[in-house]
């Protein structure tokens, strides 16, 4: 399963959302985070920490184009047959 998350600018809750996906047990998951435009330093730090911890996280960067474009871009990169979409700040149970 792939989980696609799009984020932009300052993303409160990004760490929480990534943790909820990447700590799943019993599921083979890939996590695709799409940075829709430039991110703030806090978001970049969170991303760097997760990339160093977990190779299942892929970060795609694209010019600011809006949520729909970012999600489509992420879904097109997914390798899995099933794709879930998660908003920043939400958690996967």
C-alpha angles and dihedrals in degrees: 000000000000124000116203120200124179121201138175140186110336111005113194109194097026094123091048092051095046091048091051091055101038096047094056113129127211093019129098101223137174117197119209116192116192116202104209100203127326120341131213122253093259093055091046090051092050091050093048091051093051094044090055091050104041130031091197089077115092119185119204120190123203137163115271104282104144137263098291094052092045093051093047089051090051094046092051089057095050116114096195126089092228121057128190124191122216130186120223107265093030122106133221113226 
